[in-house]
Amino acid sequence: MSNEAITYLVGGCCAVFALAAYAAWILIPAWTAYSRWWERAAAVFLTVYVLAAMVLVGLVAGGAVFWFWDEVTA
């Protein structure tokens, strides 16, 4: 397996685990907190903001690693 294939495999696994964590710890509790369908739909819609924040934090952390990589390895 090449280094590029390993990188894609790790990235794909991280994406699957992140979506599973979002569903288990954010989406399902938001859905079960309400009984009416429109309240549930609104709660699910609002969890998209939480997902966007998680993605943004990941992008910032990855960008910081990329930006400071030469200082970390030196």
Secondary structure, DSSP 4 states (H G I P E B T S, - for coil): --HHHHHHHHHHHHHHHHHHHHIIIIIHHHHHT--SHHHHHHHHHHHHHHHHHHHHHHHHHHHHHHHTHHHHH-
